[in-house]
């Protein structure tokens, strides 16, 4: 393990945590930009016959046109924004 990285012992998973992966000021700017400029949705989901509003906002971005479905919700990808493309390069 490299200095400054943390390894979590979770069965059947591989997780590496990199503290300060992105500078705090840059991370805050990215968060605000994504929060304000992404088209976020809060879909309804049916669980055991009852309908609930999902407890989170979601957005789906991708390179292509393949949709993603779960629990009777189908999401079609939006193109990556400049900020998302920049994050992908980090």
C-alpha positions as CSV (number, residue, x, y, z in Angstrom):
1,X,0.0,0.0,0.0
2,X,1.3,3.4,-0.9
3,X,1.7,6.1,1.8
4,X,-1.5,8.2,2.1
5,X,-3.7,5.5,0.6
6,X,-6.1,3.5,2.7
7,X,-7.2,-0.1,2.0
8,X,-10.6,-1.2,3.4
9,X,-11.1,-4.8,4.3
10,X,-14.6,-5.5,2.9
11,X,-15.5,-9.0,1.7
12,X,-15.8,-9.5,-2.1
13,X,-14.8,-5.9,-2.8
14,X,-11.7,-3.9,-3.7
15,X,-11.8,-0.3,-2.6
16,X,-9.0,2.2,-2.4
17,X,-9.5,5.6,-0.7
18,X,-7.3,8.4,-1.8
19,X,-7.7,11.3,0.6
20,X,-7.2,14.7,-1.0
21,X,-7.5,13.1,-4.5
22,X,-8.7,16.5,-5.7
23,X,-7.8,19.8,-4.1
24,X,-10.5,20.9,-1.8
25,X,-11.1,24.2,-3.6
26,X,-11.3,22.5,-7.0
27,X,-13.6,19.8,-5.6
28,X,-15.9,22.5,-4.2
29,X,-16.0,24.3,-7.5
30,X,-16.7,21.1,-9.4
31,X,-19.5,20.2,-6.9
32,X,-21.2,23.5,-7.3
33,X,-20.9,23.4,-11.1
34,X,-22.3,19.9,-11.3
35,X,-25.0,20.6,-8.8
36,X,-26.2,23.7,-10.6
37,X,-25.6,22.6,-14.2
38,X,-26.6,18.9,-14.4
39,X,-30.2,18.0,-15.1
40,X,-30.9,16.1,-11.9
41,X,-34.0,13.9,-11.5
42,X,-35.7,12.4,-8.5
43,X,-37.8,9.5,-9.9
44,X,-40.5,7.5,-8.2
45,X,-39.8,3.9,-7.4
46,X,-42.1,1.1,-6.6
47,X,-41.1,-1.2,-3.6
48,X,-43.4,-4.0,-2.6
49,X,-46.4,-2.4,-4.3
50,X,-45.9,1.1,-2.7
51,X,-44.5,4.1,-4.6
52,X,-41.8,6.2,-3.0
53,X,-39.8,9.1,-4.2
54,X,-36.2,8.1,-4.5
55,X,-34.2,9.5,-1.6
56,X,-31.5,10.9,-3.9
57,X,-31.1,12.9,-7.1
58,X,-29.8,11.0,-10.1
59,X,-28.3,11.9,-13.5
60,X,-27.1,9.5,-16.2
61,X,-24.3,10.5,-18.6
62,X,-22.5,8.3,-21.2
63,X,-20.7,8.2,-24.5
64,X,-23.5,6.4,-26.4
65,X,-27.2,6.0,-26.5
66,X,-27.7,2.8,-24.5
67,X,-30.3,3.2,-21.8
68,X,-30.1,1.9,-18.3
69,X,-33.2,0.4,-16.5
70,X,-34.0,-0.7,-13.0
71,X,-37.2,-1.0,-11.0
72,X,-39.3,0.2,-13.9
73,X,-37.2,3.3,-14.3
74,X,-35.4,3.8,-17.7
75,X,-32.6,6.4,-17.9
76,X,-31.2,7.5,-21.2
77,X,-27.7,9.0,-21.2
78,X,-27.0,12.7,-21.6
79,X,-23.7,13.7,-23.2
80,X,-20.8,14.2,-20.8
81,X,-20.4,17.9,-19.8
82,X,-17.0,19.6,-20.1
83,X,-16.6,19.2,-16.3
84,X,-17.4,15.5,-16.3
85,X,-14.9,15.0,-19.1
86,X,-12.3,16.8,-17.0
87,X,-13.0,14.6,-14.0
88,X,-12.7,11.5,-16.2
89,X,-9.1,12.6,-17.1
90,X,-8.0,12.9,-13.5
